[in-house]
Amino acid sequence: MNKNKIKILYIEDDPDARALMGDILRYQGYAYYEASRGLEGIRLAKKHKPDLIIIDLMLPDMQGSEVTTHLKSQPDLKSIPIIALTAAEEEDIREYVLAAGCDGYISKPININEFVFKIEEFLAGKRESVSPEFERELLQRYNINLVERLKRKVSELEQLNKNLTKLNQDLIASREELARYNDLLFYLNALANELRSLEDPEKMLRILPAKIVEGFAIDRCIVFRYDSEEFVISPFSLHGNFNTDSENLNFKMGRDLLALLKEERGLLWVKDAHQIKNPLLKKIADTLNSVSFVVGYLKEFGRKDISDSFVIEGETEELDAIFDIDERFLIYFDKCQTNKKFATYEIRILRSFLHTVAVIFENMLLFNQLKKLYKIKSEEAIRDGLTNVYNYRYFVRELRKEVARTKRYKTPFSLIMLDIDFFKTYNDLHGHLEGDEVLRAISRLLILNTRSTDIVARYGGEEFVIILPGIKKKEAVTFAEKLRRLIKDYQFPDKVHIVPCSLTISLGVASCPEDSDDPVNLVRLADQALYQAKQQGRDQVCVV
């Protein structure tokens, strides 16, 4: 029989023993399976139908004899030989093992050569047996021990059942409230995760009232926006049944309510509207016909003075604008239909939830503002301030990337270096401001007439460079010629002579890997070609 098709299952709770056994049997070419518990071994035996089972009779979850008895009782498993691997030194261990349902045993520690030989014997059909008299005696002893163990187990289970019954009685007393508390925590946690997935802070506050009403067993919820200049709160979003139009829910607000909310750490619980002293709260209660309600001040739950942590010299005004996130919102909710009072645990959860909402809201505001700042700063870092094409630093970085890409994927690219002819003369005649306009105009022409994948950069002064990914030298020369004609035909302003004038450019072309696969050398070659074009009369394209 092909050893690779012979399956051996080893049931042993010692991981080191299983690892050793696995090494031995796999080295011999057997398919090896292992289990650390008796029940696991039974399951694997049913699943894989091994050709041989090796078992340690001392298992943590059940006696090895119980495992063998179960295996031998299965019609499709009873013919599988079971070998006990044991370190027991009792005088009658052999008889005990065979009586326990095994077909043989091997003593620990094992001798690898002898062990492999014995395995092959049992696979070949060897079986050991014990005398019927001794088997009956051991079976009787086993049954007595089994009954004693079962009695102990039953006694333990009865005591455990008594303890569980008492515990269950204790839990029943607070089960309903705990269930509500747990459901509420679960819902609010899920809601917080849902809110975190949003990117728009105002969208979050618009859906918030409906979500709170849905999950918190309250009847109405309003998010008020506070105008700190007009001292007015007005509905930003709301959900529930109201006995008045939303236009009537605009309230004049003094600083005394904000101070009161601050004293209450952001959450004010009005248990009885008849005892309200604050005029605004009284007006809100009367307008909404509410007996008991809660008001939360979102800003008070947020982080304080967040912009103080960001100090960058020379950018104070810019950062002030970025971190100007003083959005003020108040959240109102009540149980108007039933007039039930809020439970203390509900207020605790609400306080925790509003803190989470405030942090999420501020994070969203910060994230959106920082994205704008990052976009601005990223563009500034790679763009030339005058022409808005890429700057020299970005060009060098992209050139190295293109060289690396060429070396890896064998894709060519070309480099064009161009210079405006007699630009100094134009600059001296018209002034630097007009010269800057020419640089901007040429930059726009280059951007409009190149692909989105091309890199147009200002190399310095009136020199520009263009990286053309995927373009060979011949195609690059044709493209450079097109740019030359385009610039020559363009009418630039001439304030001195009143009529428009024509400017020309000289261009040098080098390609990678045809000319060089070194970025520094490639620039040098393109510059040489440009110099050649200048020397030969300008307004032309040259290659190395």
Secondary structure, DSSP 8 states (H G I E B T S, - for coil): --GGG-EEEEE-S-HHHHHHHHHHHHHTT-EEEEESSHHHHHHHHHHH--SEEEE-SB-SSSBHHHHHHHHHTSTTTTTS-EEEEE----TTHHHHHHHTT-SEEEESS--HHHHHHHHHHHHTT------HHHHHHHHHHHHHHHHHHHHHHHHHHHHHHHHHHHHHHHHHHTHHHHHHHHHHHHHHHHHHHHHHT---HHHHHHHHHHHHHHHHT-SEEEEEEEETTTTEEEEEEEES--SS-GGGG-EE--HHHHHHHHHTTTEEEES-GGG---HHHHHHHHHHT-SSEEEEEHHHHS-SSGGGG---TT-HHHHHHHT-----EEEEEE-TTT-----HHHHHHHHHHHHHHHHHHHHHHHHHHHHHHHHHHHHHHHB-TTT-SB-HHHHHHHHHHHHHHHHHH---EEEEEEEETTHHHHHHHH-HHHHHHHHHHHHHHHHHTS-TTSEEEEEETTEEEEEEET--HHHHHHHHHHHHHHHHHSEE--TTTSS-EE--EEEEEEEETTT-S-HHHHHHHHHHHHHHHHHTTSSSEEE-
